[in-house]
Amino acid sequence: MKNIIIITLFLFTSFQSFAQTDTSKVEQYAEIVATPRLLSNKVTIDIDYGEERSIWRDNRLKEDNGKLKKFNTTIDALNYMGRDGWKLVNAFPVSIGNSQVYHYVFKKSFSKSEISQ
């Protein structure tokens, strides 16, 4: 009787060990838009991760302590994305009047379990 219980437990645990988890990867994209500030050499950085935007919700990027994340230059923002594992895909300027707005597109692979729908 003892042997039957041990064999049953062994078979049950061996079947559990073959359970598969979804390890497939999904590429996600993000965009940085660098807009020159009026009468200044600085730029305003906007990072779009594809989230829904609303005037009622604050989607601005925040640091761990809750303060708004500010970038010194466009390169500072690009380095931030690189440190976070994002890879640059494309960069292009868009002319608006006499100024140019620069767009930088990034991609990063995530496992399906990391992505919330």
C-alpha positions in Angstrom: 0.0 0.0 0.0 2.8 2.3 0.9 4.5 1.6 -2.5 1.3 2.5 -4.4 1.1 5.9 -2.6 4.7 6.7 -3.3 4.4 5.7 -7.0 1.2 7.7 -7.3 2.9 10.8 -5.8 5.9 10.3 -8.0 3.7 10.1 -11.2 1.6 13.1 -10.1 4.7 15.3 -9.6 6.3 14.2 -12.8 3.2 15.2 -14.8 3.3 18.6 -13.1 6.9 19.2 -14.0 6.0 18.9 -17.7 3.6 21.9 -17.6 4.6 24.4 -20.2 4.7 28.2 -19.7 4.5 30.6 -22.6 8.0 31.9 -23.1 7.4 33.6 -26.5 8.5 37.1 -27.0 6.6 40.2 -28.2 8.2 43.3 -29.5 6.9 46.6 -28.1 7.7 50.0 -29.5 8.2 53.5 -27.9 8.8 56.9 -29.3 10.7 59.9 -28.0 9.7 63.3 -29.4 12.2 66.1 -28.8 10.6 69.6 -29.3 12.7 72.8 -29.0 11.5 75.2 -26.3 10.6 78.7 -27.2 13.5 81.2 -26.8 15.8 78.5 -25.3 18.5 76.0 -26.3 16.7 73.3 -24.3 14.2 70.7 -25.6 11.0 69.2 -24.2 11.1 65.4 -24.2 7.9 63.4 -24.5 8.1 59.6 -24.3 5.2 57.7 -25.8 4.9 54.0 -24.8 1.6 53.6 -26.6 -0.5 54.1 -23.4 -3.9 55.8 -23.5 -3.7 59.5 -23.0 -6.2 61.6 -21.1 -6.4 65.1 -19.7 -7.6 63.6 -16.4 -4.6 61.3 -16.0 -0.9 62.3 -15.6 1.1 60.1 -17.9 4.4 61.9 -17.5 7.4 59.8 -16.7 8.3 59.8 -13.0 11.4 58.7 -11.1 11.3 56.1 -8.3 10.7 58.9 -5.7 7.7 60.2 -7.5 9.2 63.3 -8.9 8.9 64.1 -12.6 11.8 62.7 -14.7 13.6 65.6 -16.4 16.2 65.2 -19.1 19.0 67.7 -19.7 19.3 67.0 -23.4 18.0 64.8 -26.1 21.1 62.6 -25.7 20.2 62.2 -22.0 16.8 60.9 -23.0 18.3 58.5 -25.6 20.8 57.2 -23.0 17.9 56.7 -20.5 16.1 54.5 -23.0 19.3 52.5 -23.8 19.9 51.8 -20.1 16.4 50.5 -19.9 17.1 48.0 -22.7 15.4 49.8 -25.6 17.1 49.6 -29.0 16.9 52.5 -31.5 15.1 51.6 -34.7 14.7 54.9 -36.5 15.2 58.6 -36.1 13.7 61.3 -38.2 13.0 65.1 -38.1 9.6 66.7 -38.8 9.6 70.4 -39.8 7.0 72.5 -38.1 7.3 76.1 -39.2 10.9 77.2 -38.8 11.8 74.6 -36.2 12.3 70.8 -36.4 10.8 68.2 -34.0 12.9 65.1 -33.8 11.3 61.7 -33.4 13.2 58.6 -32.2 11.6 55.1 -32.4 12.7 52.3 -30.1 11.8 48.7 -29.7 12.2 46.1 -26.9 11.3 42.5 -26.6 9.1 41.4 -23.7 7.8 38.0 -22.7 4.0 37.7 -23.2 3.5 37.4 -19.4 5.1 40.9 -18.9 2.6 42.6 -21.2 -0.6 43.7 -19.7 -3.5 44.0 -22.2 
